[in-house]
Amino acid sequence: MSTIYHHRGRVAALSRSRASDDPEFIAAKTDLVAANIADYLIRTLAAAPPLTDEQRTRLAELLRPVRRSGGAR
């Protein structure tokens, strides 16, 4: 959770002095979103029963789609 606070603070600090299209500000917001997703995944997986290999593979593909015949998903 402290990672989220770090990223939230960085976004807040940059929002005071940067335009909304500033690359560093955009990167900070993206990092905050990724930290929130990671925190959610950690909490959810900790509360869930163990996943099968097939379930883990399917979830991993959501984060890194693989190409299949006929184009990308």
Summary of the structure (lengths in Angstrom):
residues: 73
radius of gyration: 16.8
end to end distance: 32.4
largest distance: 47.5
contacts: 146
relative contact order: 0.10
helix: 71%
strand: 3%
